[in-house]
Amino acid sequence: RHRTSRRLGQWAANGRAMSTVDLAVVGNGMFGALVDETGRFVWCCMDTFGGDPVFNCLVNNNSDKTGFYDVVLEDFHQSEQLYEGASTVLITKLGTSKDDVVEIRDFAPRFIHYDRIFRPFQLIRLVRRLKGDPRISIRIRPTFQYNSTDGYQTRGSQHVRFCGPKLTWRVTTNMPIRRVIEETPFLVGDEPVIIVFGSDESFTNSLSQVALEFETKTVNYWKQWCNNLTLPVEFQQVLMRAAMTLAMNQSEDCGGFLAALSLGLPLGPFSPSTRDLRVCRLLDECLALPVLRDLGLLELCKKFLSFAKEICYREEAPQHAYNSWGAAQDTKREWAPYLAGYRGMGEVHHGGALLEDVRAEGTTDMVWQQNAVIYGLLAISLVHAFFDIRLSQELCTPKLCEKLEQYAHLACEAFASRSQLYKAFGGTTDRLPRLPSGAGFFDDDLHFFVCEDLDPEIHPKDPSPPAVHTLTSVLCWAAADRLHRVAAHFFRDPIRAEHWQKKALEIHEEICQQAWNPARGAFTTFWGGDRVGPSMLRLAELGFLSPEDSRFRGTVRAFEVDAALCATCVKNPEGETLDEDSIMSAYATCFTTNTLLWYSEALRSIGAVMESRRLVEALVRSSKHPGVLAQAIDLRSGEQWGNTPCTSALLSLLRVSLRLSRTWREV
C-alpha cells in the first residue's frame, strides 16, 4: 500500500485547494472516474468513456458549485489515501484537528458473474467512522451537457434521481434521502453509510448486503487478476498498479485502450488546452504487445488484437483513432462554454477527430500523409497472433494475411514514391513540414496534442517540401519485415518470404543512407536533417537497430543534446518562449512522461542502467499513487500535467520497469 498524508494549504477563495491531475482512478472497463486526495470525484463519464462528464469540476476551475461528488468533514484537517492492496478499491481517510476520522471506500464493481464479467454502471461509496465523532455532509452535484444544465431531481423513499435532457442517474442510499437532497450535516454512526450512484435502476435486494458483497467480489477479482501477473523482483507495486489502471483504460466495448480518461488538461503552465483524448488510439499501443505478454496480460493482448483485426476488415481505410466503442465516426469538435478549464487555463473542447485530415495530391502521397504510419503499426501488432498457438486459431486466417500484405504493399509503394520525390528535390528541406498523420505523436509535436492552431510558419498546411519522416519510413520497413517473418514461419512459403525480405532490406539500406547524419553520429528525425527527436528512441524496440549498435548509442546521446527542444512548455513567467541558452532558467520545463520513459528504456538498452533507474524512480515518486501517470511532467517542480491516466505512459512504464528489475535467478 502506498500512503500519502498531507495538510492542505493555499486554499482558494471558495475553500478548495488548487486542482491537480495527480488523481486516483476508479473504473471497471465500462466507465472511468478520477478522485482527488480528499475523496472528491472531480471527473466521471458514466454512460461511456467519451460521453458527457457527469462530474467535471476538474476542467471547471475546480468549481465548488457544480460538477462533483464529495464528503465534507467538519473541521477537516488532513487526508490520507491509498488503494486496498492488490485491488482497485480506493480508501480515503479524512481527519479533524480533534482526531475524528472517517473512512471512504470507493469502487466500481467488476467480477465474474454467471460465467461473464459483471461490470455495471455504478459507483459504490461506503463511509465508515473510524475514530471519534466525525460529522459529515454528502454533496452530489452532477451536471449535464458539459455543465450547461443541472437538470432536475425526483425522489423516492431511499433514492433520488438526477434527470438531464438525455440521461438520468440514480442515487440509492441507506441513510435518510433528505440528507442527500439538502446536504444536511450528520454524525457518522457505527453502521456504514452506503451510497450507490449509477444507472437509473432500482435495488430489489438489501442495499448493504449488495454493496458489501460487490466489494468483496471486486477485491477478490482483482487479487486473482494480480496473481496471474508475471512480476519481476523489483517494482512490483508499481507494475501491479500500472497494469490494473491499464485494464481499467481498456474499453470493454471494443478492446482498444483509451488514450486517457480526461480532456482539455494542459501539458504545462501557459500551455493551451489539449484535445479530447477519450479515444482508442493505434500508436504506441501497437508497439507494447511484447510488454503485455512479458507481464502475463495475455487477455488484454487478445482483446487489443481482436480490435486491430476488426479494423483491418472494415471497408474504410484504417485510421489512428476510434471512439470508445470502436466506431470510426466522430462528432464535430465543439467548444464547451460552461467549463472554465483546468485552473481557468484555456477553453475546453470535446469531440472531434484526434487527427486532422491531411490533404495531398496523388494516391501514393496521400498514403504517405495519412496511412503509412498505421499500416506499419497494424503489421507490428497483428504479427503476434501468427506466432502464438493460443491466438492463431481464432485470429489468424488467410484473409487477414492478405489484408496485411495489401497494407505492406501500400506502405512500400508510398515509401518508394516519397523517397524518389525527396531525391528529386535534392534531398534538402528549407523548413519543417507537417508530420505525416499520426507521426506527430512520436515526436511530441504540439499540433497533435492541443486544440489551438499553431504558427503556420512552423506547421504549414501544405505537405511540401517533400521531407521524409524517419520513423514513418521505419514503420514502412517494419511492415515488410513482419510479412517476411509471417511468410517464413506461419505459411512456410519461401518465395513470399524472400520477396518481403528483399523489400525490407532495400528499405533498410535506403533509410540508413538518407537518415544517418555523420556529423552528429545519429539518425535524425527527418532525412537530411540535423535534429534528433523522441521518435528515434524507438528504433531499437522496432528491431531496426540492435541496442548494441554504436549508431543507436550515438542517436540516444544526440537526443540528449536536443532534448530541450522537445519540451512542451519552456517559458518564463510572462509566457514568452525562451531561447536555447535560457532554458536552464525557464519557469517550467515540461516533457511528456511517455518520452521520458522511452528515453529511460533507451538508456537501459545501451547499458546506462543507473541513469535509467534514477529517471524511472523519479517519475514514480512524482505520483501519489505510484504506477499512475499523467501525460506530462514539469521537471522543475515534479508536478504532473496533461490528461490522465495516460495509457502510452503506462505502457512505457511497464516496459522499462520490467526490464530494469533483477530476474528471479538473481534472488
MINUMI-185048 format. One line per 2 residues: their letters; for each residue x, y, z of C-alpha. Coordinates in pm, whole numbers, m for minus. Layout:
N
a) X,Y,Z ~ ... $
# end
This chain:
667
rh) 0,0,0 ~ 111,350,m73 $
rt) 9,616,178 ~ 0,990,137 $
sr) m76,1223,424 ~ m56,1597,392 $
rl) m215,1910,527 ~ m395,2105,262 $
gq) m285,2468,235 ~ m321,2756,m4 $
wa) m697,2743,m8 ~ m878,2926,m284 $
an) m1148,3179,m205 ~ m1414,2912,m235 $
gr) m1243,2693,23 ~ m1096,2438,m217 $
am) m730,2353,m271 ~ m576,2414,m612 $
st) m671,2138,m854 ~ m418,1878,m968 $
vd) m404,1597,m1222 ~ m229,1367,m972 $
la) m550,1174,m914 ~ m668,827,m822 $
vv) m859,619,m1078 ~ m1180,426,m1019 $
gn) m1336,225,m1302 ~ m1432,m115,m1438 $
gm) m1376,m107,m1815 ~ m1716,44,m1891 $
fg) m1655,389,m1744 ~ m1387,572,m1551 $
al) m1371,832,m1274 ~ m1097,1046,m1119 $
vd) m1081,1117,m746 ~ m871,1378,m567 $
et) m688,1324,m239 ~ m989,1427,m29 $
gr) m1219,1169,m191 ~ m1385,1416,m424 $
fv) m1498,1286,m764 ~ m1373,1559,m996 $
wc) m1428,1373,m1324 ~ m1656,1092,m1433 $
cm) m1810,991,m1765 ~ m2065,734,m1660 $
dt) m2254,632,m1974 ~ m1941,582,m2187 $
fg) m1576,679,m2168 ~ m1621,955,m2423 $
gd) m1962,1074,m2310 ~ m2094,1373,m2121 $
pv) m1899,1403,m1790 ~ m2148,1394,m1508 $
fn) m1873,1520,m1274 ~ m1648,1775,m1441 $
cl) m1509,2030,m1194 ~ m1157,1917,m1290 $
vn) m1190,2125,m1609 ~ m1412,2390,m1448 $
nn) m1154,2565,m1231 ~ m1223,2314,m951 $
sd) m1567,2464,m900 ~ m1726,2427,m560 $
kt) m2072,2488,m706 ~ m2139,2207,m952 $
gf) m1988,1902,m1119 ~ m1853,1700,m825 $
yd) m1936,1440,m560 ~ m1769,1459,m221 $
vv) m1786,1404,153 ~ m1734,1720,358 $
le) m1592,1664,707 ~ m1646,1943,956 $
df) m1319,2082,1095 ~ m1130,1897,821 $
hq) m756,1893,890 ~ m583,1626,680 $
se) m638,1338,440 ~ m475,1007,363 $
ql) m537,798,53 ~ m439,451,m63 $
ye) m565,155,m262 ~ m680,m158,m84 $
ga) m387,m392,m154 ~ m392,m550,m497 $
st) m731,m412,m592 ~ m899,m104,m736 $
vl) m1090,m23,m416 ~ m983,329,m318 $
it) m966,420,51 ~ m964,784,162 $
kl) m934,880,529 ~ m1036,1226,642 $
gt) m936,1356,983 ~ m1011,1659,1200 $
sk) m785,1856,1432 ~ m958,1676,1721 $
dd) m862,1333,1582 ~ m1205,1241,1447 $
vv) m1154,1010,1149 ~ m1389,890,878 $
ei) m1305,636,607 ~ m1440,647,249 $
rd) m1423,338,29 ~ m1491,385,m343 $
fa) m1505,124,m617 ~ m1670,30,m944 $
pr) m1789,m335,m930 ~ m1610,m583,m1154 $
fi) m1619,m959,m1101 ~ m1720,m1287,m1261 $
hy) m2095,m1349,m1252 ~ m2276,m1623,m1447 $
dr) m1958,m1704,m1643 ~ m1911,m1348,m1763 $
if) m1759,m1030,m1627 ~ m2015,m821,m1438 $
rp) m1933,m450,m1472 ~ m2239,m230,m1409 $
fq) m2256,147,m1448 ~ m2227,202,m1074 $
li) m2003,386,m832 ~ m2036,245,m483 $
rl) m1924,451,m185 ~ m1908,328,176 $
vr) m1845,580,455 ~ m1739,447,796 $
rl) m1649,605,1130 ~ m1302,501,1243 $
kg) m1245,725,1544 ~ m1422,994,1745 $
dp) m1742,1164,1631 ~ m1693,1273,1270 $
ri) m1968,1496,1137 ~ m2007,1499,760 $
si) m2232,1611,479 ~ m2273,1442,142 $
ri) m2268,1664,m168 ~ m2367,1511,m502 $
rp) m2393,1773,m775 ~ m2393,1621,m1123 $
tf) m2437,1828,m1437 ~ m2544,1753,m1792 $
qy) m2438,1855,m2143 ~ m2092,1965,m2036 $
ns) m2212,2170,m1738 ~ m2473,2363,m1937 $
td) m2755,2245,m1710 ~ m2804,2089,m1366 $
gy) m3120,1910,m1477 ~ m3386,1841,m1218 $
qt) m3446,1595,m934 ~ m3717,1349,m840 $
rg) m3713,1144,m522 ~ m3834,825,m365 $
sq) m3812,692,m11 ~ m3449,582,m42 $
hv) m3334,728,m372 ~ m3307,1049,m568 $
rf) m3297,1072,m948 ~ m3090,1336,m1128 $
cg) m3260,1389,m1462 ~ m3100,1559,m1761 $
pk) m3211,1617,m2119 ~ m3096,1271,m2231 $
lt) m2965,1080,m1930 ~ m3090,1006,m1581 $
wr) m2876,895,m1289 ~ m2997,749,m962 $
vt) m2854,772,m611 ~ m2966,496,m376 $
tn) m2864,507,m12 ~ m2939,355,329 $
mp) m2948,693,505 ~ m3241,938,500 $
ir) m3261,1069,145 ~ m3320,1422,272 $
rv) m2955,1433,378 ~ m2854,1394,14 $
ie) m3105,1642,m123 ~ m3045,1913,138 $
et) m2677,1823,204 ~ m2755,1822,577 $
pf) m2459,1756,813 ~ m2488,1448,1036 $
lv) m2283,1231,1270 ~ m2149,907,1127 $
gd) m2258,615,1341 ~ m2144,255,1366 $
ep) m2342,146,1063 ~ m2162,238,740 $
vi) m2328,489,510 ~ m2378,330,167 $
iv) m2430,537,m147 ~ m2471,390,m494 $
fg) m2452,635,m784 ~ m2526,498,m1129 $
sd) m2782,398,m1386 ~ m3149,456,m1317 $
es) m3226,108,m1184 ~ m3389,15,m854 $
ft) m3243,m227,m598 ~ m3456,m531,m524 $
ns) m3227,m670,m251 ~ m3075,m536,68 $
ls) m2855,m240,m22 ~ m2597,m309,249 $
qv) m2580,m676,159 ~ m2536,m600,m212 $
al) m2273,m330,m153 ~ m2063,m543,81 $
ef) m2095,m847,m145 ~ m1994,m643,m450 $
et) m1692,m503,m265 ~ m1575,m847,m154 $
kt) m1615,m994,m502 ~ m1442,m695,m664 $
vn) m1145,m719,m427 ~ m1119,m1095,m486 $
yw) m1142,m1049,m863 ~ m852,m802,m874 $
kq) m645,m1008,m630 ~ m681,m1311,m854 $
wc) m611,m1091,m1157 ~ m285,m973,m999 $
nn) m194,m1330,m902 ~ m184,m1410,m1274 $
lt) 73,m1136,m1342 ~ 433,m1234,m1411 $
lp) 604,m990,m1178 ~ 981,m938,m1157 $
ve) 1177,m900,m833 ~ 1156,m519,m826 $
fq) 889,m255,m897 ~ 611,m499,m806 $
qv) 370,m245,m654 ~ 431,m5,m941 $
lm) 374,m273,m1204 ~ 54,m401,m1040 $
ra) m95,m53,m1011 ~ 3,40,m1367 $
am) m137,m289,m1502 ~ m468,m250,m1317 $
tl) m500,110,m1436 ~ m428,m6,m1791 $
am) m700,m271,m1760 ~ m946,m3,m1644 $
nq) m847,203,m1951 ~ m925,m81,m2192 $
se) m1272,m38,m2336 ~ m1483,m349,m2290 $
dc) m1694,m234,m2584 ~ m1417,m279,m2843 $
gg) m1088,m390,m2684 ~ m897,m72,m2761 $
fl) m712,127,m2498 ~ m841,473,m2412 $
aa) m557,723,m2456 ~ m676,890,m2133 $
ls) m994,933,m1931 ~ m999,1314,m1949 $
lg) m982,1602,m2195 ~ m863,1960,m2210 $
lp) m590,1938,m1944 ~ m287,2150,m2049 $
lg) 57,1994,m2085 ~ 211,2260,m1861 $
pf) 172,2614,m1732 ~ 98,2867,m2008 $
sp) 12,2578,m2244 ~ m316,2566,m2439 $
st) m583,2312,m2355 ~ m539,1970,m2508 $
rd) m760,1770,m2740 ~ m1021,1522,m2630 $
lr) m814,1209,m2558 ~ m1108,984,m2470 $
vc) m1041,781,m2784 ~ m883,446,m2866 $
rl) m554,502,m3046 ~ m332,277,m3255 $
ld) 8,437,m3196 ~ 244,335,m2915 $
ec) m21,84,m2814 ~ 75,m133,m3113 $
la) 438,m141,m3001 ~ 355,m260,m2649 $
lp) 221,m611,m2710 ~ 552,m779,m2614 $
vl) 532,m588,m2285 ~ 181,m717,m2215 $
rd) 297,m1070,m2287 ~ 600,m1040,m2061 $
lg) 376,m929,m1776 ~ 126,m1211,m1831 $
ll) m151,m986,m1966 ~ m247,m1220,m2249 $
el) m620,m1144,m2215 ~ m562,m771,m2262 $
ck) m337,m853,m2555 ~ m602,m1075,m2714 $
kf) m873,m809,m2683 ~ m650,m548,m2843 $
ls) m554,m781,m3130 ~ m922,m853,m3194 $
fa) m979,m478,m3210 ~ m690,m439,m3457 $
ke) m819,m726,m3672 ~ m1167,m575,m3678 $
ic) m1017,m253,m3814 ~ m846,m445,m4096 $
yr) m1176,m594,m4211 ~ m1365,m266,m4238 $
ee) m1438,m110,m4574 ~ m1291,228,m4484 $
ap) m916,280,m4459 ~ m772,233,m4110 $
qh) m714,542,m3901 ~ m520,626,m3587 $
ay) m807,695,m3350 ~ m1151,548,m3287 $
ns) m1415,638,m3034 ~ m1457,449,m2709 $
wg) m1673,175,m2863 ~ m1450,132,m3169 $
aa) m1650,327,m3428 ~ m1467,535,m3687 $
qd) m1716,818,m3698 ~ m1671,1103,m3456 $
tk) m1864,1409,m3353 ~ m1757,1753,m3460 $
re) m1522,1925,m3218 ~ m1726,2166,m3008 $
wa) m1647,2430,m2751 ~ m1785,2373,m2400 $
py) m1855,2735,m2295 ~ m1975,2643,m1946 $
la) m1645,2481,m1849 ~ m1378,2729,m1737 $
gy) m1086,2494,m1797 ~ m822,2342,m1573 $
rg) m730,2615,m1323 ~ m907,2850,m1561 $
mg) m644,2785,m1830 ~ m783,2783,m2182 $
ev) m1108,2680,m2343 ~ m1238,2325,m2321 $
hh) m1335,2142,m2641 ~ m1491,1799,m2668 $
gg) m1534,1557,m2954 ~ m1376,1591,m3294 $
al) m1126,1371,m3469 ~ m799,1344,m3284 $
le) m602,1370,m3605 ~ m679,1635,m3861 $
dv) m720,1526,m4220 ~ m414,1598,m4431 $
ra) m492,1654,m4798 ~ m227,1564,m5052 $
eg) m225,1534,m5428 ~ m167,1191,m5571 $
tt) m259,850,m5437 ~ 78,737,m5303 $
dm) 147,1076,m5147 ~ m188,1061,m4972 $
vw) m99,714,m4843 ~ 225,859,m4704 $
qq) 49,1151,m4541 ~ m245,960,m4396 $
na) m186,588,m4367 ~ 183,495,m4387 $
vi) 216,505,m4009 ~ m88,290,m3936 $
yg) m1,21,m4193 ~ 329,m48,m4021 $
ll) 172,m42,m3675 ~ m102,m290,m3769 $
ai) 157,m529,m3912 ~ 374,m499,m3600 $
sl) 84,m577,m3369 ~ m104,m846,m3560 $
vh) 206,m1049,m3638 ~ 197,m1164,m3274 $
af) m116,m1366,m3343 ~ 66,m1575,m3607 $
fd) 331,m1688,m3360 ~ 105,m1783,m3066 $
ir) m91,m2106,m3098 ~ m335,m1976,m2833 $
ls) m431,m1693,m3067 ~ m367,m1828,m3414 $
qe) m678,m2047,m3438 ~ m910,m1758,m3359 $
lc) m731,m1460,m3511 ~ m513,m1592,m3795 $
tp) m677,m1656,m4129 ~ m554,m1636,m4490 $
kl) m779,m1333,m4538 ~ m605,m1148,m4256 $
ce) m268,m1227,m4410 ~ m393,m1093,m4744 $
kl) m501,m773,m4571 ~ m162,m732,m4407 $
eq) 12,m799,m4739 ~ m205,m535,m4902 $
ya) m109,m284,m4633 ~ 259,m377,m4668 $
hl) 243,m326,m5045 ~ 85,17,m4998 $
ac) 344,111,m4738 ~ 632,3,m4962 $
ea) 488,189,m5260 ~ 438,503,m5052 $
fa) 795,474,m4926 ~ 935,437,m5277 $
sr) 733,733,m5406 ~ 833,957,m5117 $
sq) 1197,856,m5147 ~ 1205,937,m5519 $
ly) 1035,1270,m5459 ~ 1286,1352,m5185 $
ka) 1580,1279,m5417 ~ 1423,1477,m5699 $
fg) 1423,1787,m5478 ~ 1790,1741,m5399 $
gt) 1740,1591,m5053 ~ 1716,1928,m4877 $
td) 1447,2091,m4669 ~ 1418,2463,m4605 $
rl) 1154,2435,m4336 ~ 998,2175,m4113 $
pr) 691,2026,m4287 ~ 382,1894,m4121 $
lp) 440,1543,m3995 ~ 252,1253,m4156 $
sg) m81,1190,m3990 ~ m19,1028,m3653 $
ag) 358,1063,m3664 ~ 345,1383,m3459 $
ff) 262,1173,m3155 ~ 603,1006,m3165 $
dd) 787,1339,m3174 ~ 576,1531,m2918 $
dl) 451,1766,m3189 ~ 214,2009,m3016 $
hf) m9,2011,m3323 ~ m100,1654,m3234 $
fv) m185,1728,m2871 ~ m352,2068,m2845 $
ce) m666,2232,m2982 ~ m523,2572,m3071 $
dl) m399,2639,m3421 ~ m23,2677,m3415 $
dp) 212,2904,m3607 ~ 163,2833,m3981 $
ei) 530,2909,m4040 ~ 624,2617,m3816 $
hp) 333,2391,m3911 ~ 243,2467,m4274 $
kd) m86,2333,m4402 ~ 57,2212,m4732 $
ps) 255,1886,m4733 ~ 554,2026,m4924 $
pp) 851,2028,m4918 ~ 888,1652,m4963 $
av) 1074,1577,m4640 ~ 1068,1218,m4516 $
ht) 991,1146,m4153 ~ 1238,880,m4044 $
lt) 1015,683,m3808 ~ 737,673,m4068 $
sv) 983,524,m4315 ~ 1098,275,m4048 $
lc) 735,168,m3999 ~ 716,101,m4374 $
wa) 1023,m118,m4330 ~ 856,m289,m4034 $
aa) 552,m379,m4245 ~ 775,m561,m4498 $
dr) 992,m716,m4226 ~ 693,m857,m4034 $
lh) 540,m1000,m4353 ~ 871,m1175,m4419 $
rv) 853,m1334,m4073 ~ 491,m1445,m4118 $
aa) 557,m1593,m4462 ~ 860,m1784,m4332 $
hf) 713,m1908,m4004 ~ 338,m1941,m4047 $
fr) 288,m2012,m4418 ~ 634,m2159,m4474 $
dp) 635,m2005,m4821 ~ 999,m1940,m4920 $
ir) 906,m1737,m5229 ~ 685,m1493,m5038 $
ae) 936,m1481,m4755 ~ 1220,m1398,m4993 $
hw) 1010,m1128,m5162 ~ 936,m946,m4838 $
qk) 1287,m995,m4706 ~ 1425,m827,m5017 $
ka) 1180,m537,m4979 ~ 1273,m493,m4616 $
le) 1646,m495,m4690 ~ 1607,m236,m4966 $
ih) 1410,m2,m4741 ~ 1652,m56,m4451 $
ee) 1950,31,m4670 ~ 1781,344,m4804 $
ic) 1688,469,m4457 ~ 2040,410,m4325 $
qq) 2178,609,m4614 ~ 1936,904,m4601 $
aw) 1851,938,m4229 ~ 2203,899,m4091 $
np) 2385,1222,m4009 ~ 2763,1153,m3993 $
ar) 2836,1494,m3839 ~ 2612,1418,m3542 $
ga) 2671,1045,m3541 ~ 2298,981,m3518 $
ft) 1978,909,m3705 ~ 1773,1227,m3739 $
tf) 1400,1290,m3721 ~ 1383,1378,m4090 $
wg) 1600,1260,m4375 ~ 1885,1500,m4433 $
gd) 1808,1683,m4108 ~ 2020,1753,m3802 $
rv) 1768,1727,m3516 ~ 1710,1409,m3316 $
gp) 1358,1380,m3176 ~ 1186,1133,m2942 $
sm) 1076,907,m3227 ~ 1438,796,m3277 $
lr) 1438,638,m2931 ~ 1209,363,m3068 $
la) 1449,232,m3334 ~ 1585,m48,m3115 $
el) 1240,m155,m2991 ~ 1121,m185,m3350 $
gf) 1419,m405,m3435 ~ 1553,m161,m3692 $
ls) 1879,m133,m3496 ~ 2030,m352,m3230 $
pe) 2066,m188,m2887 ~ 2436,m280,m2907 $
ds) 2474,m94,m3238 ~ 2701,208,m3191 $
rf) 2469,404,m3420 ~ 2184,366,m3172 $
rg) 2407,471,m2884 ~ 2507,780,m3081 $
tv) 2140,855,m3155 ~ 2046,837,m2788 $
ra) 2327,1070,m2687 ~ 2238,1310,m2968 $
fe) 1879,1312,m2842 ~ 2007,1422,m2503 $
vd) 2165,1728,m2666 ~ 1839,1816,m2845 $
aa) 1603,1709,m2566 ~ 1518,2061,m2451 $
lc) 1381,2133,m2797 ~ 1120,1860,m2739 $
at) 984,2024,m2424 ~ 615,2105,m2447 $
cv) 646,2408,m2221 ~ 971,2602,m2197 $
kn) 863,2951,m2098 ~ 916,3231,m1850 $
pe) 650,3359,m1604 ~ 525,3605,m1867 $
ge) 455,3316,m2104 ~ 725,3407,m2356 $
tl) 920,3129,m2522 ~ 1286,3121,m2424 $
de) 1584,3059,m2647 ~ 1807,2756,m2603 $
ds) 2059,2942,m2387 ~ 1791,3038,m2135 $
im) 1622,2700,m2096 ~ 1801,2622,m1772 $
sa) 1642,2926,m1610 ~ 1297,2855,m1750 $
ya) 989,2890,m1529 ~ 872,2543,m1628 $
tc) 1018,2267,m1843 ~ 754,2005,m1921 $
ft) 811,1683,m2110 ~ 562,1413,m2190 $
tn) 605,1125,m1948 ~ 595,882,m2239 $
tl) 902,1040,m2399 ~ 1093,1038,m2069 $
lw) 1015,668,m2024 ~ 1121,587,m2381 $
ys) 1442,774,m2307 ~ 1484,569,m1991 $
ea) 1437,247,m2188 ~ 1691,364,m2446 $
lr) 1940,438,m2168 ~ 1886,91,m2024 $
si) 1933,m76,m2360 ~ 2269,97,m2425 $
ga) 2397,m1,m2081 ~ 2333,318,m1881 $
vm) 2125,125,m1627 ~ 2179,354,m1329 $
es) 2077,663,m1527 ~ 1767,481,m1646 $
rr) 1675,362,m1298 ~ 1710,710,m1145 $
lv) 1479,857,m1407 ~ 1213,588,m1360 $
ea) 1223,618,m983 ~ 1190,996,m1005 $
lv) 884,965,m1229 ~ 729,708,m998 $
rs) 781,936,m697 ~ 600,1220,m875 $
sk) 267,1040,m829 ~ 76,992,m504 $
hp) m20,651,m641 ~ 297,500,m794 $
gv) 208,340,m1124 ~ m46,606,m1227 $
la) 96,874,m1457 ~ m46,1174,m1639 $
qa) 50,1291,m1984 ~ 333,1531,m1893 $
id) 552,1637,m1602 ~ 731,1956,m1507 $
lr) 1090,1856,m1442 ~ 1146,2156,m1219 $
sg) 859,2110,m975 ~ 780,1742,m1029 $
eq) 415,1836,m1089 ~ 214,1628,m1332 $
wg) 23,1791,m1618 ~ m195,1682,m1905 $
nt) m468,1423,m1940 ~ m470,1129,m1704 $
pc) m417,839,m1669 ~ m205,833,m1985 $
ts) m210,489,m2147 ~ 105,538,m2355 $
al) 295,637,m2039 ~ 159,335,m1851 $
ls) 274,102,m2128 ~ 619,261,m2136 $
ll) 642,235,m1757 ~ 560,m135,m1774 $
rv) 823,m184,m2044 ~ 1118,m21,m1872 $
sl) 1032,m133,m1517 ~ 1012,m497,m1622 $
rl) 1349,m480,m1794 ~ 1525,m282,m1522 $
sr) 1437,m530,m1250 ~ 1660,m813,m1139 $
tw) 1548,m1155,m1254 ~ 1432,m1427,m1017 $
re) 1750,m1619,m1095 ~ 1939,m1344,m912 $
v) 1745,m1383,m587 $
# end
